[in-house]
């Protein structure tokens, strides 16, 4: 494992720790240099098995995960990490055409990037993912202190990043959390697809809009009594989604 941090004048040392899981040396080299230059601490694993073994020890703030990896695939690594962690995971695919396939597998990643990518673009996505994460470890503008939102039998606490469904706590990765939060905070109102994508993924998001549907599907699986016939997050055909007001 390579691990190092750079700091420079006027900049906080408290930049985030990125766990780069990548087997192509040229990408590893570029990322180590490029991310360190941005002030990130970088740790590297070169295959999926090594990644899973080292994850706890590395204890990163964000995972950058290549899909095609030796020994254990990135898909499987993502699945296993999601069983124990809600930290942001950005998956890297070999081609943009693979993104749909990977998104469709619903492994719980927060964002998807296709190779080749520009480091600057990637850093923007990393920062966006970290900003959305509770605690704002990037040292940028902190999120406003939020209260909990309760709609019917669902409670969402932004400060604690917790979701309770019918008294049971459920694990919710960042993007799913953000989608649910926006819908709950605007209960009874239609939220257009464009607005949701813009608010959750950022106005510079250029990925597939299926990503939103996949996230809504995952949230439904966690909060709906009957996810196949949702009564909380309903689809408003041609427009977007709406969190229904609970029946009184
Ligand atoms: Ca690879």
Boltz pocket constraint, residues with backbone or C-beta under 6 A from the ligand:
constraints:
  - pocket:
      binder: B
      contacts: [[A, 22], [A, 23], [A, 24], [A, 66], [A, 67], [A, 68], [A, 69]]
      max_distance: 6.0
